[in-house]
């Protein structure tokens, strides 16, 4: 398995390039995509964390997704102690 590390990012599934291109495209085109981006004007009194304004579509998640993510976390935790 090849793992690419870019500025403290571990790209185990080699998906970062696609994610990066999606984010750049959404930013460049000022586009909203659930779970990825939001267009919202903030002031000094507002929350500056993008997740506070984004909608997340949880309907696509399954028990198998949770189980797989949990397995990956446990493996990562054991290997990085």
C-alpha positions, 0 to 999 in steps of 0.5 A: 500500500502506498501512502502519500503524506502532504503537510501532515495529511495521510492519504491512505486511499489516494483520494486527496487529489480528487477532493482538492480539485472538488474544493477548488472548483466549488470555491472558484465557482462560488458553489454550495455542495452539501457536506463540502462547501457553503457560501455565507457572509460572516462578521466578527460576531459570527461563528467562523467554522464552516461546518456551523453553516453547512448541511450534511446529508446523513441519509447516505451513511450505513452501519457498514460505513460506521463499522469500516471507519471504526476499524480504520481508526482502531488500526491507526490508533494501534499503529501510532502509539 
